[in-house]
Amino acid sequence: EGYGQLALKYKTASKTFAGGATEVIPVQVPANAILIGALLRNDSTLVGAGAASYSAAYSTGATQAISSGTDFVKNTKVTTFFNVQGSGEATAITSAATDITLTPNAGQLDTGTVTAVVYYFEITALTNAA
């Protein structure tokens, strides 16, 4: 009795571009979690002045690259799993909630929508002893 819990959870969010140098998908994965995977999907063909691809990375509470050179074509998907060995290790969130920032590889992001799903581990502390 009084055990904590390790739970696999996920958060999903979409971002419709407003036109700018970057766009942030507000997944808001909480602090004290460990990021283990990210999925992205272009829900429409993206349009960007002077750009044809984007890079994605965790931002705010934790930073880590998710993808680079992701094409603007509708239904382009990214599947990135962060394991616990070698490069691409799982990332601990040590401060504020974490989002995903999309950055065009040139120019800007003008119109389009991208959906993200982020998988993470969250641990719950032990309860008080009886």
C-alpha positions as CSV (number, residue, x, y, z in Angstrom):
1,E,0.0,0.0,0.0
2,G,1.0,3.6,-0.4
3,Y,2.8,3.0,-3.7
4,G,3.3,5.7,-6.3
5,Q,2.5,5.1,-9.9
6,L,4.4,5.2,-13.2
7,A,2.0,6.0,-16.0
8,L,2.3,6.2,-19.8
9,K,0.3,9.2,-20.9
10,Y,-0.2,11.3,-24.0
11,K,-1.3,14.8,-25.0
12,T,-2.5,15.9,-28.3
13,A,-3.0,19.4,-29.9
14,S,-3.3,21.1,-33.3
15,K,-2.0,24.4,-34.5
16,T,-3.4,26.4,-37.4
17,F,-0.8,28.8,-38.6
18,A,-1.3,32.5,-38.2
19,G,1.7,33.4,-40.3
20,G,5.1,33.9,-38.7
21,A,8.6,32.9,-38.2
22,T,7.6,30.0,-35.9
23,E,4.5,28.3,-34.8
24,V,3.9,26.6,-31.4
25,I,1.8,23.6,-30.9
26,P,0.5,23.9,-27.3
27,V,0.7,20.2,-26.1
28,Q,1.6,21.4,-22.6
29,V,3.3,18.2,-21.3
30,P,3.7,18.9,-17.6
31,A,6.9,19.4,-15.7
32,N,8.5,16.3,-14.0
33,A,7.5,14.1,-16.9
34,I,9.8,12.2,-19.3
35,L,9.2,12.7,-23.0
36,I,9.4,9.4,-24.9
37,G,7.9,10.0,-28.4
38,A,6.3,12.4,-30.7
39,L,4.0,12.1,-33.7
40,L,3.2,14.9,-36.2
41,R,0.8,15.1,-39.1
42,N,0.2,17.8,-41.6
43,D,-3.6,18.1,-41.7
44,S,-3.4,20.2,-44.8
45,T,-0.8,21.2,-47.4
46,L,1.3,23.9,-45.6
47,V,2.2,27.1,-47.3
48,G,5.2,29.2,-46.4
49,A,6.7,32.2,-48.1
50,G,10.2,31.0,-49.2
51,A,9.9,27.7,-47.4
52,A,9.0,24.1,-48.4
53,S,9.9,22.2,-45.2
54,Y,10.1,22.7,-41.4
55,S,11.9,21.5,-38.4
56,A,10.1,20.5,-35.1
57,A,11.5,20.6,-31.6
58,Y,10.3,20.4,-28.0
59,S,10.4,23.9,-26.5
60,T,10.0,25.7,-23.1
61,G,10.2,23.1,-20.3
62,A,12.5,20.8,-22.3
63,T,14.3,21.2,-25.6
64,Q,15.1,18.4,-28.1
65,A,14.9,18.0,-31.8
66,I,12.0,16.0,-33.2
67,S,12.4,16.4,-36.9
68,S,14.2,18.4,-39.6
69,G,13.3,18.8,-43.3
70,T,9.7,17.8,-42.8
71,D,7.9,18.4,-46.1
72,F,4.8,20.7,-46.4
73,V,2.7,18.1,-48.2
74,K,-0.7,17.2,-46.7
75,N,-0.6,13.9,-44.6
76,T,3.2,14.1,-44.2
77,K,3.9,12.3,-40.9
78,V,6.7,12.3,-38.4
79,T,7.2,9.5,-35.9
80,T,10.0,10.0,-33.5
81,F,10.7,7.6,-30.6
82,F,13.1,8.6,-27.9
83,N,14.7,5.6,-26.3
84,V,16.9,5.4,-23.2
85,Q,20.1,4.4,-24.9
86,G,22.4,6.1,-27.4
87,S,21.3,9.2,-29.3
88,G,17.7,10.3,-29.1
89,E,17.5,9.6,-25.4
90,A,14.2,10.3,-23.5
91,T,14.2,13.8,-22.2
92,A,13.2,14.8,-18.7
93,I,11.1,18.0,-18.3
94,T,12.7,19.9,-15.4
95,S,10.8,23.2,-15.5
96,A,7.7,24.5,-17.2
97,A,5.2,22.6,-19.4
98,T,6.7,21.6,-22.8
99,D,5.3,22.5,-26.2
100,I,6.5,21.8,-29.8
101,T,7.9,24.7,-31.9
102,L,7.8,24.4,-35.7
103,T,10.4,26.5,-37.6
104,P,10.5,26.8,-41.4
105,N,13.8,25.9,-42.9
106,A,13.6,29.1,-44.8
107,G,11.1,32.0,-45.0
108,Q,8.0,31.7,-42.8
109,L,4.9,29.5,-42.1
110,D,1.8,31.2,-43.6
111,T,-1.1,28.8,-43.7
112,G,-1.8,25.2,-42.7
113,T,-2.5,23.0,-39.7
114,V,-0.3,20.4,-38.0
115,T,-1.5,18.0,-35.3
116,A,0.9,16.6,-32.6
117,V,0.7,13.7,-30.2
118,V,3.3,13.5,-27.5
119,Y,3.8,10.4,-25.3
120,Y,5.4,10.7,-21.9
121,F,6.0,8.9,-18.6
122,E,4.7,10.6,-15.4
123,I,5.5,9.3,-12.0
124,T,3.4,9.9,-8.9
125,A,5.1,10.0,-5.5
126,L,4.5,7.5,-2.8
127,T,1.7,8.3,-0.5
128,N,2.2,8.9,3.3
129,A,2.9,5.9,5.4
130,A,0.0,4.8,7.6
